Amino acid sequence: MSATADHHVTLITRVGCHLCEDASAVLEKLRAELGFGYDELDVDADRDRRNEYSDRVPVILIDGQEHGYWRVEESRFQAALAR
């Protein structure tokens, strides 16, 4: 099992957000290559989540910790999973 398979990635999204759609496509491609756990959460479905992340969606979390927002930087993302 690779080290990346030990990680879980969450994408915080919003309906109708084109950056969210772009980030989701990149993460789905990377998941197919690297094998990490993955899910998506709607920022507007939870008040606390909306208060925390609303102005930065899409937000990428790795193992529950904020990794980045707006765009997936593939090399930086892969480096984070390799740790």
N, C-alpha and C positions, 0 to 999 in steps of 0.2 A: 504494500500500500504506500502511495506517495505521501509526502508531507502535506501536499495541498488537499488531499482527501480528508484530512483531519480538521479542516476549516469549514466554517459555515458563513456564507455571504448573504446579506439581506439588502435588497434594494428598496428604498422608500420612494414611492412614486405618487403621481397624481393623474387622475383621468384627464385625457386631453393634452398632456404634457409631451411635446415632441422630444425634448431632451431625455425624458424618462424612457420613451420608446427606443431612442438611440442607445442609451445606457443598458437597457434590458437586452437588446440584440447583441451588444458586445459581450455582456456577462454570460449570456446563453452560449455564445461561441466559445468563450474561455472555459465555461463549465464542461462543455463537451470535450475539450482538449485536456483539462486539468483534473476534473472529477471532484470538485468541491460541492458541498451541500449548498442549496440556494433556495431562497424564497423572496417574494415581493409583498410589501405592505403598503396599503393606501394611506397616505399621510392624513387625509381628511376623515378617515374612519375612526380616529381616536383623538380626543381633545389634547391629551398630553403630547402625543406624537406631532400633532399639528402645531402646537405651541413651540415645540423644540425644533422642528425641521421645515416648517412651511415655506420659508423664504429661500431655502437652499435645494429643493428637490430638483433632480433626483439625488438622494444621499446614499452612499455605499457604506455599509457596515461590514466589518470582518470580525467574526466572533463577538458580535455585540458592540464593538468599538468603532466609532466613526473613522472611516478611512479617507473619504473624500466626497465631493459633491459636484454637481453639474455635468461633469464628463468623466469617463473612465480613462485613466492614463494606464494603458496596458502594461508597460514595463514596470511602472511603480507598483501596480496591483499585483503582478506576478512576483515581484521581489518581496512584497508583504506576505504573500502566501508561502514563500519559501522559508520564511523565518521559523 
